[in-house]
Amino acid sequence: MSINKASSSARHWNEADYADALAACQKRAATIRLGSKRKDLKEIFTETGGISARTSRSYVYKDCPYIRVDVEFEAVENTGDRSAEHPTDKIKKISKPYISPIVSD
């Protein structure tokens, strides 16, 4: 279940619908844990704009851009370019999902 304008305009949502949708988002987001790879995270979340580095970045939940996490990575492969993100970088720290306004660059 996603929370976005397309789905919310299709029918009237009540309080229980929103609670169910948020619970589903939280459950899916919780599948990303310490030791998960960047590629696993990017199946559920997408990068935010702004300043980032290979070892730290903020992400937004794909199905609801108000839900964010802040992530720190361990660079596991030396690609020659120390700033280049790699799909196998491991998550060494991840914040709890939090609600934040949509920010556009």
Backbone torsions as a table, in degrees:
resi	resn	phi	psi	omega
1	MET	NA	134.1	178.7
2	SER	-118.4	158.6	178.1
3	ILE	-116.3	100.3	175.9
4	ASN	-153.0	170.9	-175.0
5	LYS	-61.4	-37.1	-178.4
6	ALA	-62.4	-45.4	-178.1
7	SER	-76.0	-34.6	-178.0
8	SER	-73.5	-25.5	179.1
9	SER	-81.3	-15.0	-178.5
10	ALA	-72.6	-27.2	178.8
11	ARG	-157.2	167.2	178.1
12	HIS	-80.1	127.7	178.8
13	TRP	-97.4	140.3	173.9
14	ASN	-108.0	179.8	-176.8
15	GLU	-58.4	-40.4	179.8
16	ALA	-65.4	-36.7	177.7
17	ASP	-60.8	-45.6	179.3
18	TYR	-64.7	-41.7	179.0
19	ALA	-62.2	-43.2	178.7
20	ASP	-64.0	-42.3	-179.7
21	ALA	-64.9	-43.5	178.6
22	LEU	-65.4	-38.8	177.7
23	ALA	-63.1	-40.5	178.8
24	ALA	-66.0	-40.5	177.2
25	CYS	-62.2	-45.4	-179.2
26	GLN	-62.9	-42.5	-179.2
27	LYS	-62.5	-43.5	-179.8
28	ARG	-69.4	-42.1	179.2
29	ALA	-62.1	-33.2	-177.9
30	ALA	-69.7	-10.1	177.1
31	THR	-72.3	-16.7	176.8
32	ILE	-88.7	121.5	-174.6
33	ARG	-131.5	173.8	173.0
34	LEU	-56.7	136.4	-178.9
35	GLY	91.4	-15.8	175.1
36	SER	-63.4	158.4	-179.6
37	LYS	-93.7	158.6	177.8
38	ARG	-55.2	-40.0	-178.6
39	LYS	-63.5	-33.2	177.4
40	ASP	-67.7	-44.5	178.6
41	LEU	-59.3	-42.2	-175.4
42	LYS	-73.3	-8.1	172.1
43	GLU	-73.3	-27.0	-174.6
44	ILE	-110.8	-33.9	-177.1
45	PHE	-117.6	160.7	174.5
46	THR	-129.3	156.4	-176.9
47	GLU	-66.2	147.8	169.7
48	THR	-89.1	167.2	173.9
49	GLY	-78.7	-176.0	176.0
50	GLY	95.5	-170.3	-176.0
51	ILE	-75.0	135.6	176.7
52	SER	-152.8	171.2	176.1
53	ALA	-140.0	168.9	179.1
54	ARG	-58.5	-33.9	-173.7
55	THR	-94.0	-6.3	176.8
56	SER	-153.6	140.4	-177.4
57	ARG	-164.8	153.8	172.0
58	SER	-100.3	146.2	-179.8
59	TYR	-130.8	154.0	173.9
60	VAL	-116.4	147.4	178.7
61	TYR	-67.6	130.7	-174.9
62	LYS	-60.8	-36.0	-176.4
63	ASP	-86.7	-8.3	178.3
64	CYS	-157.3	100.0	-174.0
65	PRO	-68.2	-0.6	175.4
66	TYR	-83.9	-16.5	-178.2
67	ILE	-94.7	124.7	-176.7
68	ARG	-127.3	160.2	168.3
69	VAL	-140.4	150.2	173.7
70	ASP	-108.2	132.8	-171.6
71	VAL	-129.4	139.0	170.3
72	GLU	-114.9	137.5	-176.4
73	PHE	-116.1	154.8	167.5
74	GLU	-102.4	120.2	178.2
75	ALA	-72.5	116.0	-173.7
76	VAL	-102.1	-16.3	178.6
77	GLU	-125.3	135.2	176.7
78	ASN	-90.3	107.0	-176.8
79	THR	-94.7	4.3	-176.5
80	GLY	91.2	-31.7	176.2
81	ASP	-106.5	103.3	-173.9
82	ARG	-63.8	-18.2	-179.0
83	SER	-95.3	-10.1	-177.1
84	ALA	-74.7	127.0	176.1
85	GLU	-70.5	147.4	179.6
86	HIS	-129.8	139.7	-177.6
87	PRO	-57.8	-24.0	-177.9
88	THR	-95.5	3.6	173.5
89	ASP	-55.0	138.0	-176.6
90	LYS	-98.2	142.7	176.8
91	ILE	-75.1	122.7	176.5
92	LYS	-107.9	-14.3	175.7
93	LYS	-157.2	136.1	177.0
94	ILE	-141.6	134.3	179.1
95	SER	-74.3	163.6	168.8
96	LYS	-67.2	146.9	175.6
97	PRO	-58.4	139.7	178.9
98	TYR	-138.1	158.9	-179.6
99	ILE	-91.1	132.4	179.7
100	SER	-146.8	146.3	177.9
101	PRO	-63.0	153.5	176.4
102	ILE	-70.6	130.9	178.8
103	VAL	-118.5	131.1	176.7
104	SER	-116.5	141.5	-178.9
105	ASP	-80.6	NA	NA
